[in-house]
């Protein structure tokens, strides 16, 4: 018999806010990336469970504002604001979305 074990950092309920998801899941990954580590945020689940909503947010997500913006816009905003704070030394960042 073949068995598998999977570990998850977090499994959230449908009522959790986008802000909470970012603070709990993506912010620590962003902080690690800002300190030189690679990082990924993956939304995994069945069809219709909110993966696209979590990553992209509502139709206004490209405005980078509002409570329903997704993780991508929150990550962009966070990383660029933190990079702007590091003006005392030369820092280079590469950001890619696949």
DAWOJO-V152301 format. One record per residue. N is the residue number from 1. OMEGA is omega in radians with two decimals (999 if undefined). Layout:
N | OMEGA
N | OMEGA
//
This chain:
1 | 3.14
2 | 3.09
3 | 3.12
4 | 3.08
5 | 3.14
6 | 3.08
7 | -3.14
8 | 3.04
9 | -3.09
10 | 2.96
11 | -3.02
12 | 3.08
13 | -3.05
14 | -3.08
15 | -3.10
16 | -3.10
17 | 3.07
18 | -3.14
19 | 3.12
20 | 3.11
21 | 3.12
22 | -3.10
23 | -3.06
24 | -3.00
25 | -2.94
26 | -3.10
27 | 3.11
28 | 3.10
29 | 3.11
30 | -3.14
31 | 3.08
32 | 3.13
33 | 3.13
34 | 3.10
35 | 3.01
36 | 3.13
37 | 3.02
38 | 3.13
39 | 3.10
40 | 2.99
41 | -3.07
42 | 3.02
43 | -3.05
44 | 3.09
45 | 3.13
46 | 3.07
47 | 3.07
48 | -3.09
49 | 3.03
50 | 3.14
51 | -3.14
52 | 3.11
53 | -3.12
54 | -3.10
55 | -3.04
56 | -3.06
57 | -3.12
58 | -3.04
59 | -3.14
60 | -3.00
61 | -3.10
62 | 3.12
63 | 3.12
64 | 3.10
65 | 3.09
66 | -3.05
67 | -3.09
68 | 3.07
69 | -3.05
70 | -3.10
71 | -3.11
72 | -3.13
73 | 3.10
74 | 3.10
75 | 3.13
76 | -3.13
77 | -3.11
78 | -3.08
79 | -3.13
80 | 3.11
81 | 3.09
82 | 3.11
83 | 3.13
84 | 3.12
85 | -3.08
86 | -3.08
87 | -3.09
88 | 3.12
89 | 3.13
90 | -3.11
91 | 3.10
92 | 3.12
93 | 3.00
94 | -3.12
95 | 3.09
96 | 3.08
97 | -3.13
98 | 999
//
